[in-house]
Amino acid sequence: MQAIKELLKQLAGIWNELGLNQKVTVMAAGLAAVAGLAAVLIWSGRADYSLLYGNLDTAEAGRVAQALDSSSVKYEISQGGGAIYVPAAQVHQIRMQLATQGIPKGDGVGFELLDKNTLGMSDFMQHANYNRAVQGELARTIGQFNGVDSARVMIVSPENRLLIDPGRHPTASVFLTMRGMSRPSSETVSAIQMLVANSIEGLSVNHVSVVDSSGNVLSVHDEDGSLVAVTSSRLRVRQELENYLGKKVESMLEKVVGAGNVVARVSADINTDSETITQEIYNPTNKVVQTENVITERTAEPAAQPGGPAGVTPNIATGGANTQIAPGSTNQVDYLKRDAQSEYAVSKSMTNKVVLPGRIKELNAAIFVNTTNAPAGLVASLHTAAVLALGSYVTDTNNVQVQPVNFDTTEREQMIAAVDSNNFWTRFWDTGKTMMYVMLLLAGLYLVTRTFKTTSEEFIPTGMTVGELMAERLATEGAAMTAAAAAVVPEGQGAVGGAAAADVTPEEPQEDDVEVITEEKKKLVMDFGLGKQQPERVTVEVLKDLIQENPEKLSAAAKSWLLASNDSDNT
């Protein structure tokens, strides 16, 4: 306890020895140290927050905040209420807890609408609730697509009747809100149409319309081959092909002449007609038996017996032939009949060819190359490479032209200059802030060092009487005058003068000098203007008044007093 008292006593003594500026510096340094320590403690004790959910609408953010409040979880809200941050160590646990509560739900309601008791509800209301549930579920699903912020789905279904009208069919509309200024690709739109069409019974893809928040119709209906749909589809295919081929040539040539030094534009002539070609070829010299019919008939009959009319002649035997038939012998005659019928056909070959639209008939390309990066001898090589890159669709090499030109880089240089200027000012401000921090740090170190450093500067003391101040100054001047007078000794009195000079000290002024000092004191008091106020002690307020009344005289007197004090210290 005694040691503490001694320490406090020593600190009090040191504090009393400090001047006003030193006390202010010590207090400022102490406050800065306390503030810095408090900031470090607060910062170290602050929990690290991580994103729980982002891009939330106001209603969804309110549901999440209400759930966090009920669980007594600390959270922070930013981005105008669209993002909620929680302590990093609890992010995954809180997400699982909210998922069990069905939060976040997304826009609209889903099939949880059907969980309510439907007892006593009419068929119309049940059908309407089912449509609302399907619309909500589809909207949530579409909202998960890349680049889609939110979606709304509207479904119109025909009423169920006894008589079915084939002209009535369900339709659907999808409203998309995209993130930023992005626009969904044609593949994304087709996927949305397919998703909605297959989620509703009897709905066709061509009956699903997709629009965005900017009022653009994103879906293309090719129902019944309408002229507008077909034309739009053909133009889109042509543009995609030309852009693809142009970028293909540019990316290849930029490897040689550098990025930004090539501009390629390709024009494609595409066959948009659908053709069906049927070809028949006949070869008359090559006969082919088509059908052949052969009929063969064979019959056996007995031979005719000799005979004739009754009389002499038939009974007279002739000497030429033996016409007598032995008893018991038989004679038969065979008849063979063959009927052949053949049909020949001319040789024929048939070819059926279907030509689909989209075939490239011809390509034309114009290519500009910056002359600063493409010498004249390199143009021919670039032309050959471009022709080969476009493929066999280039029927004539003259359809591909490579022209060396001087590119206008003014806009590019202005953009580079603007970027460099922004970077310069950014670096300037960063450097300025760094230098300011360093200067503040050095100033703080200087003030702290100066507080505990013993200074050799002389200040006009405060707290003493004006008489003491003037007497000290005049005594110093008198001592200096006496010492100067003693140093000047007439010729022949060197020893005496030396003894006198040795005996006379600044602390003991002579009697003659006292009168001079008194006169100077009166004059100095008059010069300072103290005859009117005659303050008892020198204070800061007194010095301020003197500065306002006679700043020049006070400055000269203070300078003289300080110089005299330094001279006395040196002697």
C-alpha positions as CSV (number, residue, x, y, z in Angstrom):
1,M,0.0,0.0,0.0
2,Q,2.9,2.3,0.9
3,A,4.5,1.5,-2.5
4,I,1.3,2.6,-4.3
5,K,1.2,5.8,-2.4
6,E,4.8,6.5,-3.2
7,L,4.1,5.8,-6.9
8,L,1.1,8.1,-6.9
9,K,3.1,10.7,-5.2
10,Q,5.9,10.4,-7.8
11,L,3.3,10.6,-10.6
12,A,1.8,13.7,-9.0
13,G,5.2,15.3,-8.8
14,I,5.9,14.5,-12.4
15,W,2.5,15.9,-13.4
16,N,3.1,19.1,-11.5
17,E,6.5,19.6,-13.2
18,L,4.9,19.3,-16.7
19,G,3.9,22.5,-18.5
20,L,0.4,23.2,-19.9
21,N,1.2,21.9,-23.4
22,Q,2.8,18.8,-22.0
23,K,-0.3,18.1,-19.8
24,V,-2.6,18.6,-22.8
25,T,-0.4,16.2,-24.8
26,V,-0.4,13.6,-22.1
27,M,-4.2,13.8,-21.7
28,A,-4.7,13.5,-25.5
29,A,-2.3,10.6,-25.8
30,G,-4.1,8.9,-22.8
31,L,-7.5,9.4,-24.4
32,A,-6.2,8.1,-27.7
33,A,-4.8,5.0,-26.1
34,V,-8.0,4.3,-24.2
35,A,-10.1,4.8,-27.4
36,G,-7.8,2.5,-29.3
37,L,-7.9,-0.1,-26.7
38,A,-11.7,0.1,-26.5
39,A,-11.9,-0.1,-30.3
40,V,-9.7,-3.2,-30.3
41,L,-11.7,-4.8,-27.6
42,I,-15.0,-4.1,-29.3
43,W,-13.7,-5.3,-32.7
44,S,-12.2,-8.5,-31.3
45,G,-15.5,-9.2,-29.4
46,R,-17.6,-8.6,-32.5
47,A,-18.9,-11.8,-34.1
48,D,-18.1,-12.6,-37.7
49,Y,-21.3,-12.4,-39.8
50,S,-21.9,-14.3,-43.0
51,L,-24.7,-14.2,-45.5
52,L,-27.7,-16.3,-44.7
53,Y,-30.0,-15.4,-47.6
54,G,-29.7,-12.8,-50.3
55,N,-31.9,-11.3,-53.0
56,L,-35.0,-11.6,-50.8
57,D,-38.1,-9.6,-51.4
58,T,-39.6,-7.6,-48.6
59,A,-42.2,-10.2,-47.6
60,E,-39.7,-13.1,-47.6
61,A,-37.1,-11.1,-45.6
62,G,-39.8,-10.3,-43.1
63,R,-40.6,-14.0,-42.6
64,V,-37.0,-14.8,-42.2
65,A,-36.4,-12.0,-39.7
66,Q,-39.5,-13.1,-37.7
67,A,-38.2,-16.6,-37.5
68,L,-34.8,-15.4,-36.4
69,D,-36.4,-13.2,-33.7
70,S,-38.4,-16.1,-32.4
71,S,-35.2,-18.1,-32.1
72,S,-33.3,-15.3,-30.4
73,V,-30.7,-15.2,-33.1
74,K,-28.7,-12.0,-33.7
75,Y,-28.7,-10.9,-37.3
76,E,-27.9,-7.9,-39.5
77,I,-29.9,-6.6,-42.6
78,S,-28.2,-5.0,-45.6
79,Q,-28.9,-4.2,-49.2
80,G,-32.2,-2.5,-48.4
81,G,-33.5,-5.5,-46.6
82,G,-32.7,-8.0,-49.4
83,A,-29.8,-9.7,-47.5
84,I,-29.7,-11.1,-44.0
85,Y,-26.4,-11.9,-42.2
86,V,-26.0,-14.1,-39.1
87,P,-23.0,-15.2,-37.1
88,A,-20.8,-17.3,-39.3
89,A,-20.6,-20.2,-36.9
90,Q,-24.4,-20.6,-37.0
91,V,-25.1,-20.2,-40.7
92,H,-25.6,-23.8,-41.6
93,Q,-27.5,-24.7,-38.4
94,I,-29.9,-21.8,-39.0
95,R,-30.5,-22.7,-42.6
96,M,-31.5,-26.2,-41.6
97,Q,-33.8,-24.9,-38.9
98,L,-35.5,-22.5,-41.3
99,A,-35.8,-25.3,-43.9
100,T,-37.8,-27.4,-41.5
101,Q,-40.2,-24.5,-41.2
102,G,-40.5,-24.1,-45.0
103,I,-38.6,-20.8,-45.0
104,P,-37.9,-19.2,-47.5
105,K,-40.9,-20.3,-49.4
106,G,-40.5,-18.1,-52.5
107,D,-43.1,-16.2,-54.3
108,G,-46.7,-17.2,-54.0
109,V,-48.1,-20.4,-52.5
110,G,-47.5,-24.0,-53.6
111,F,-49.1,-27.4,-52.8
112,E,-49.2,-26.5,-49.1
113,L,-52.4,-24.7,-50.0
114,L,-54.0,-28.1,-50.4
115,D,-53.0,-29.1,-46.9
116,K,-56.0,-27.2,-45.5
117,N,-59.3,-28.9,-44.8
118,T,-61.4,-28.8,-47.9
119,L,-64.6,-30.2,-46.3
120,G,-67.6,-28.4,-47.6
121,M,-65.6,-26.7,-50.4
122,S,-67.2,-26.6,-53.8
123,D,-65.6,-28.3,-56.9
124,F,-65.0,-24.9,-58.4
125,M,-63.0,-23.7,-55.3
126,Q,-61.0,-27.0,-55.2
127,H,-60.2,-26.6,-58.9
128,A,-59.2,-23.0,-58.4
129,N,-56.9,-23.9,-55.4
130,Y,-55.3,-26.6,-57.4
131,N,-54.5,-24.2,-60.2
132,R,-53.1,-21.7,-57.7
133,A,-50.9,-24.4,-56.2
134,V,-49.6,-25.5,-59.6
135,Q,-48.9,-21.9,-60.5
136,G,-47.0,-21.3,-57.3
137,E,-44.9,-24.4,-57.7
138,L,-44.0,-23.6,-61.3
139,A,-43.1,-20.1,-60.3
140,R,-40.8,-21.3,-57.6
141,T,-39.2,-23.8,-60.0
142,I,-38.7,-21.2,-62.7
143,G,-37.2,-18.8,-60.2
144,Q,-34.3,-21.3,-59.7
145,F,-33.1,-20.8,-63.3
146,N,-29.8,-19.0,-63.8
147,G,-30.4,-15.2,-64.1
148,V,-34.1,-15.3,-63.1
149,D,-34.9,-13.3,-60.1
150,S,-38.6,-14.2,-59.8
151,A,-41.4,-15.6,-61.9
152,R,-45.1,-15.7,-62.1
153,V,-47.2,-18.2,-63.9
154,M,-50.8,-17.8,-65.0
155,I,-52.8,-20.9,-66.3
156,V,-56.2,-20.8,-68.0
157,S,-57.9,-24.2,-68.3
158,P,-61.2,-24.8,-70.1
159,E,-64.2,-25.8,-68.0
160,N,-65.1,-29.4,-67.8
161,R,-68.3,-30.0,-69.7
162,L,-70.3,-32.9,-71.1
163,L,-69.7,-31.7,-74.6
164,I,-66.1,-31.4,-75.4
165,D,-65.1,-28.5,-77.7
166,P,-61.9,-29.5,-79.5
167,G,-61.2,-25.8,-80.2
168,R,-60.8,-25.0,-76.5
169,H,-57.4,-25.9,-75.0
170,P,-55.5,-24.8,-71.9
171,T,-53.0,-21.9,-72.2
172,A,-50.3,-20.5,-69.9
173,S,-48.3,-17.3,-69.5
174,V,-45.0,-16.9,-67.7
175,F,-43.8,-13.5,-66.5
176,L,-40.0,-13.3,-65.8
177,T,-38.1,-10.7,-63.7
178,M,-34.4,-11.0,-64.6
179,R,-31.4,-10.0,-62.5
180,G,-29.9,-6.8,-63.7
181,M,-30.1,-6.1,-67.4
182,S,-29.7,-9.8,-68.5
183,R,-31.9,-11.5,-71.0
184,P,-32.6,-15.2,-71.0
185,S,-31.2,-17.2,-73.9
186,S,-33.5,-19.0,-76.4
187,E,-32.5,-22.4,-74.8
188,T,-33.7,-21.1,-71.4
189,V,-37.0,-19.9,-72.9
190,S,-37.6,-23.2,-74.6
191,A,-36.8,-25.1,-71.3
192,I,-39.4,-22.9,-69.5
193,Q,-42.0,-23.6,-72.2
194,M,-41.3,-27.3,-72.0
195,L,-41.4,-27.4,-68.2
196,V,-44.8,-25.6,-68.1
197,A,-46.3,-27.6,-70.9
198,N,-45.4,-30.9,-69.4
199,S,-46.8,-29.9,-66.0
200,I,-50.3,-29.3,-67.2
201,E,-52.5,-31.8,-68.8
202,G,-53.4,-31.1,-72.4
203,L,-51.1,-28.0,-72.7
204,S,-49.0,-27.7,-75.8
205,V,-45.6,-26.0,-76.0
206,N,-46.9,-23.5,-78.6
207,H,-49.6,-22.4,-76.1
208,V,-47.1,-21.2,-73.5
209,S,-46.1,-17.5,-73.7
210,V,-43.0,-16.1,-72.0
211,V,-42.4,-12.4,-71.5
212,D,-40.0,-10.4,-69.3
213,S,-40.3,-7.3,-67.1
214,S,-39.1,-5.1,-70.0
215,G,-42.1,-6.1,-72.2
216,N,-40.2,-8.3,-74.5
217,V,-41.9,-11.4,-75.9
218,L,-39.4,-14.2,-75.5
219,S,-41.3,-17.1,-76.8
220,V,-41.7,-18.0,-80.5
221,H,-44.7,-19.9,-81.6
222,D,-44.4,-22.0,-84.7
223,E,-48.0,-23.1,-84.7
224,D,-49.4,-24.2,-88.1
225,G,-46.3,-22.8,-89.8
226,S,-47.3,-19.1,-89.4
227,L,-45.3,-16.8,-91.6
228,V,-44.1,-14.5,-88.7
229,A,-42.8,-17.4,-86.7
230,V,-41.1,-19.0,-89.6
231,T,-39.5,-15.8,-90.7
232,S,-38.3,-15.0,-87.2
233,S,-36.8,-18.4,-86.8
234,R,-35.0,-18.2,-90.1
235,L,-33.5,-14.8,-89.3
236,R,-32.4,-16.0,-85.9
237,V,-30.6,-19.0,-87.4
238,R,-28.9,-16.8,-90.0
239,Q,-27.7,-14.3,-87.4
240,E,-26.4,-17.0,-85.1
241,L,-24.5,-18.6,-88.0
242,E,-23.0,-15.4,-89.2
243,N,-21.9,-14.4,-85.7
244,Y,-20.4,-17.8,-85.1
245,L,-18.3,-17.7,-88.3
246,G,-17.3,-14.1,-87.8
247,K,-16.0,-14.8,-84.3
248,K,-14.3,-17.9,-85.6
249,V,-12.3,-16.0,-88.1
250,E,-11.5,-13.1,-85.7
251,S,-10.3,-15.3,-82.9
252,M,-7.9,-17.1,-85.3
253,L,-6.4,-13.9,-86.9
254,E,-6.1,-12.1,-83.5
255,K,-3.6,-14.7,-82.5
256,V,-1.3,-13.3,-85.3
257,V,-2.0,-9.5,-85.3
258,G,-3.2,-9.1,-81.8
259,A,-6.5,-8.6,-80.0
260,G,-8.6,-5.7,-81.3
261,N,-6.8,-5.5,-84.7
262,V,-9.2,-7.6,-86.7
263,V,-12.8,-7.0,-87.7
264,A,-14.6,-9.8,-89.6
265,R,-18.1,-9.8,-91.0
266,V,-19.7,-12.9,-92.7
267,S,-22.7,-13.0,-94.9
268,A,-24.4,-16.4,-95.3
269,D,-26.8,-17.4,-98.0
270,I,-28.9,-20.1,-96.5
271,N,-31.4,-22.3,-98.2
272,T,-34.6,-21.9,-96.2
273,D,-36.8,-24.0,-98.5
274,S,-37.8,-27.6,-97.7
275,E,-37.6,-29.9,-100.8
276,T,-38.7,-33.4,-101.5
277,I,-37.1,-34.8,-104.7
278,T,-38.5,-38.1,-106.3
279,Q,-36.5,-39.4,-109.3
280,E,-37.3,-42.4,-111.6
281,I,-34.8,-43.7,-114.2
282,Y,-35.9,-46.2,-116.9
283,N,-33.4,-48.4,-118.9
284,P,-35.1,-49.7,-122.0
285,T,-32.1,-51.8,-123.1
286,N,-32.3,-53.9,-120.0
287,K,-35.5,-56.0,-120.2
288,V,-36.6,-57.9,-117.2
289,V,-39.2,-60.7,-117.2
290,Q,-41.9,-59.5,-115.0
291,T,-44.4,-62.4,-115.3
292,E,-44.3,-65.7,-117.3
293,N,-47.2,-68.2,-117.7
294,V,-46.7,-71.7,-119.3
295,I,-49.6,-74.1,-119.9
296,T,-48.9,-77.8,-121.1
297,E,-51.7,-80.2,-122.1
298,R,-51.1,-83.9,-122.9
299,T,-53.8,-86.4,-124.0
300,A,-53.8,-90.1,-125.2
301,E,-56.5,-91.4,-127.6
302,P,-56.9,-94.8,-129.3
303,A,-56.0,-95.0,-133.0
304,A,-58.8,-95.0,-135.6
305,Q,-59.8,-98.5,-137.1
306,P,-59.8,-98.9,-140.9
307,G,-63.2,-99.0,-142.4
308,G,-65.3,-97.6,-145.2
309,P,-68.5,-98.0,-146.9
310,A,-69.9,-101.4,-147.6
311,G,-68.9,-102.8,-150.9
312,V,-66.1,-104.6,-152.8
313,T,-63.3,-102.2,-152.4
314,P,-62.9,-102.2,-148.6
315,N,-62.8,-105.9,-148.7
316,I,-60.1,-106.2,-151.3
317,A,-56.6,-106.5,-149.8
318,T,-54.0,-104.1,-151.0
319,G,-50.5,-105.1,-151.5
320,G,-49.0,-101.9,-150.1
321,A,-49.7,-102.1,-146.4
322,N,-50.8,-104.5,-143.9
323,T,-53.9,-103.0,-142.5
324,Q,-55.0,-106.0,-140.7
325,I,-54.9,-105.6,-136.9
326,A,-54.2,-108.5,-135.0
327,P,-56.8,-109.5,-132.6
328,G,-56.2,-108.2,-129.0
329,S,-53.8,-105.3,-130.1
330,T,-54.4,-101.6,-129.3
331,N,-53.2,-98.4,-130.9
332,Q,-53.1,-95.0,-129.1
333,V,-52.2,-91.5,-130.2
334,D,-50.6,-88.9,-127.7
335,Y,-51.5,-85.2,-128.1
336,L,-49.2,-82.6,-126.4
337,K,-50.2,-78.9,-126.2
338,R,-47.9,-76.2,-124.6
339,D,-49.0,-72.5,-124.2
340,A,-46.3,-70.0,-122.9
341,Q,-47.1,-66.3,-122.1
342,S,-44.3,-63.9,-120.8
343,E,-44.6,-60.2,-119.7
344,Y,-41.5,-58.0,-119.8
345,A,-40.9,-54.7,-117.8
346,V,-38.5,-51.9,-118.5
347,S,-35.7,-51.5,-115.8
348,K,-36.5,-48.6,-113.5
349,S,-34.8,-47.0,-110.4
350,M,-36.6,-44.6,-108.0
351,T,-34.8,-42.1,-105.7
352,N,-36.7,-40.1,-103.0
353,K,-34.6,-37.2,-101.5
354,V,-35.8,-34.8,-98.8
355,V,-33.8,-31.5,-98.4
356,L,-34.3,-29.8,-95.1
357,P,-34.0,-26.0,-94.6
358,G,-30.7,-24.5,-93.3
359,R,-28.3,-25.7,-95.9
360,I,-25.5,-23.1,-96.6
361,K,-25.4,-22.2,-100.3
362,E,-22.7,-19.6,-100.3
363,L,-20.6,-17.5,-97.9
364,N,-19.1,-14.0,-98.3
365,A,-16.7,-12.5,-95.8
366,A,-15.1,-9.0,-95.4
367,I,-12.1,-8.8,-93.1
368,F,-10.3,-5.6,-91.9
369,V,-6.8,-5.8,-90.5
370,N,-5.0,-3.0,-88.8
371,T,-2.0,-2.1,-90.9
372,T,0.2,-1.3,-87.9
373,N,0.1,-5.0,-86.9
374,A,-0.2,-6.6,-90.4
375,P,2.6,-6.0,-92.9
376,A,1.8,-6.2,-96.6
377,G,3.4,-9.6,-97.0
378,L,1.2,-11.0,-94.3
379,V,-2.2,-10.2,-95.9
380,A,-2.0,-13.0,-98.4
381,S,-1.4,-15.5,-95.7
382,L,-4.3,-14.1,-93.7
383,H,-6.6,-14.4,-96.7
384,T,-5.7,-18.0,-97.2
385,A,-6.2,-18.8,-93.6
386,A,-9.6,-17.1,-93.6
387,V,-10.8,-19.0,-96.6
388,L,-9.8,-22.3,-95.1
389,A,-11.4,-21.4,-91.8
390,L,-14.8,-20.8,-93.5
391,G,-14.7,-24.2,-95.0
392,S,-15.9,-25.6,-98.3
393,Y,-18.9,-23.3,-98.4
394,V,-16.7,-20.6,-100.0
395,T,-17.3,-21.4,-103.7
396,D,-15.0,-18.6,-104.8
397,T,-11.9,-17.3,-103.0
398,N,-12.8,-13.8,-104.2
399,N,-15.8,-13.8,-102.0
400,V,-13.4,-13.5,-99.0
401,Q,-11.6,-10.2,-98.9
402,V,-8.9,-9.1,-96.5
403,Q,-8.2,-5.4,-96.5
404,P,-5.4,-3.7,-94.5
405,V,-6.7,-0.4,-93.1
406,N,-5.7,2.1,-90.5
407,F,-8.0,1.7,-87.5
408,D,-9.4,4.8,-85.8
409,T,-8.2,4.3,-82.2
410,T,-9.3,7.7,-80.9
411,E,-12.1,6.3,-78.8
412,R,-10.0,3.5,-77.5
413,E,-7.2,5.9,-76.5
414,Q,-9.7,8.1,-74.8
415,M,-11.1,5.2,-72.9
416,I,-7.6,4.1,-71.9
417,A,-6.7,7.6,-70.9
418,A,-9.9,7.8,-68.8
419,V,-9.1,4.5,-67.1
420,D,-5.5,5.6,-66.5
421,S,-6.7,8.9,-65.1
422,N,-9.1,7.1,-62.8
423,N,-6.3,4.8,-61.8
424,F,-4.0,7.7,-61.2
425,W,-6.4,9.5,-58.9
426,T,-7.2,6.3,-57.2
427,R,-3.5,5.6,-56.6
428,F,-3.1,9.3,-55.6
429,W,-5.9,9.1,-53.0
430,D,-4.6,5.8,-51.7
431,T,-1.1,7.1,-51.4
432,G,-2.4,10.3,-49.8
433,K,-4.4,8.4,-47.3
434,T,-1.4,6.2,-46.5
435,M,0.8,9.2,-46.1
436,M,-1.7,10.8,-43.9
437,Y,-1.9,7.8,-41.7
438,V,1.9,7.7,-41.5
439,M,2.0,11.4,-40.7
440,L,-0.6,11.0,-38.0
441,L,1.4,8.1,-36.5
442,L,4.6,10.1,-36.6
443,A,2.9,13.1,-35.1
444,G,1.5,10.9,-32.3
445,L,4.9,9.4,-31.7
446,Y,6.5,12.9,-31.7
447,L,4.0,14.2,-29.2
448,V,4.4,11.2,-26.9
449,T,8.2,11.4,-27.1
450,R,8.1,15.2,-26.5
451,T,6.0,14.7,-23.4
452,F,8.7,12.7,-21.6
453,K,11.7,14.6,-23.2
454,T,13.5,17.2,-21.2
455,T,13.6,20.4,-23.3
456,S,16.2,23.1,-23.2
457,E,13.9,25.8,-24.5
458,E,13.1,28.8,-22.4
459,F,9.6,29.9,-21.8
460,I,8.2,32.9,-20.1
461,P,7.2,31.5,-16.7
462,T,3.6,31.9,-15.5
463,G,2.5,32.0,-11.9
464,M,5.2,34.4,-10.7
465,T,4.8,38.1,-10.0
466,V,5.5,40.6,-12.6
467,G,8.2,42.1,-10.3
468,E,10.0,38.8,-10.1
469,L,9.8,38.4,-13.8
470,M,11.2,41.8,-14.5
471,A,13.7,41.6,-11.7
472,E,15.0,38.3,-13.0
473,R,15.3,39.8,-16.5
474,L,16.9,43.0,-15.3
475,A,19.2,41.3,-12.9
476,T,20.4,39.2,-15.8
477,E,21.0,42.2,-17.9
478,G,22.8,44.1,-15.1
479,A,25.0,41.1,-14.4
480,A,25.9,41.0,-18.1
481,M,26.6,44.7,-18.1
482,T,28.8,44.5,-15.0
483,A,30.8,41.6,-16.5
484,A,31.2,43.6,-19.7
485,A,32.4,46.7,-17.8
486,A,34.8,44.7,-15.7
487,A,36.3,43.1,-18.8
488,V,37.3,46.6,-20.1
489,V,40.3,47.7,-17.9
490,P,42.4,50.8,-18.6
491,E,46.0,50.5,-19.5
492,G,48.3,49.9,-16.5
493,Q,45.5,48.4,-14.4
494,G,45.5,44.9,-15.8
495,A,46.1,43.1,-12.5
496,V,43.7,45.2,-10.6
497,G,41.2,45.0,-13.4
498,G,41.7,41.3,-13.5
499,A,41.1,41.0,-9.8
500,A,38.0,43.2,-10.0
501,A,36.7,41.1,-12.8
502,A,37.3,38.0,-10.8
503,D,35.6,39.4,-7.7
504,V,32.5,40.7,-9.6
505,T,30.0,38.0,-10.4
506,P,26.6,38.2,-12.2
507,E,24.9,37.3,-8.9
508,E,26.3,40.4,-7.1
509,P,25.6,43.5,-9.1
510,Q,27.3,46.7,-8.1
511,E,25.6,49.7,-6.5
512,D,25.8,51.8,-9.7
513,D,24.3,49.0,-11.7
514,V,21.3,48.7,-9.3
515,E,20.3,52.3,-10.2
516,V,20.5,51.5,-13.9
517,I,18.6,48.3,-13.4
518,T,15.8,50.2,-11.5
519,E,15.5,52.7,-14.3
520,E,15.4,50.0,-16.9
521,K,12.7,48.2,-14.8
522,K,10.5,51.2,-14.7
523,K,11.0,51.7,-18.4
524,L,10.2,48.1,-19.2
525,V,7.1,48.2,-17.0
526,M,6.0,51.2,-19.0
527,D,6.8,49.6,-22.3
528,F,4.7,46.6,-21.4
529,G,1.8,48.7,-20.3
530,L,1.8,47.2,-16.9
531,G,1.4,50.6,-15.2
532,K,-2.4,50.5,-16.0
533,Q,-3.2,47.0,-15.0
534,Q,-0.4,46.1,-12.6
535,P,-1.3,42.5,-12.3
536,E,-0.1,40.6,-9.3
537,R,1.2,37.6,-11.2
538,V,1.9,36.7,-14.8
539,T,-0.8,34.4,-16.2
540,V,-1.8,33.3,-19.6
541,E,-4.6,35.9,-19.6
542,V,-2.2,38.6,-18.7
543,L,0.1,37.6,-21.6
544,K,-2.9,37.6,-24.0
545,D,-3.8,41.1,-22.9
546,L,-0.2,42.3,-23.4
547,I,-0.1,40.7,-26.9
548,Q,-3.3,42.5,-27.8
549,E,-2.2,45.9,-26.4
550,N,1.5,46.0,-27.5
551,P,2.4,42.9,-29.6
552,E,5.6,44.4,-31.0
553,K,7.0,45.6,-27.6
554,L,6.1,42.3,-25.9
555,S,7.7,40.3,-28.7
556,A,10.9,42.4,-28.5
557,A,11.0,42.2,-24.7
558,A,10.3,38.5,-24.6
559,K,13.0,37.9,-27.2
560,S,15.5,40.0,-25.2
561,W,14.6,38.2,-22.0
562,L,15.0,34.8,-23.5
563,L,18.3,35.7,-25.2
564,A,19.6,37.1,-21.9
565,S,18.5,34.0,-20.1
566,N,20.4,31.8,-22.6
567,D,23.5,33.9,-22.4
568,S,23.4,33.6,-18.6
569,D,23.1,29.8,-18.9
570,N,26.1,29.7,-21.3
571,T,28.3,31.7,-19.0
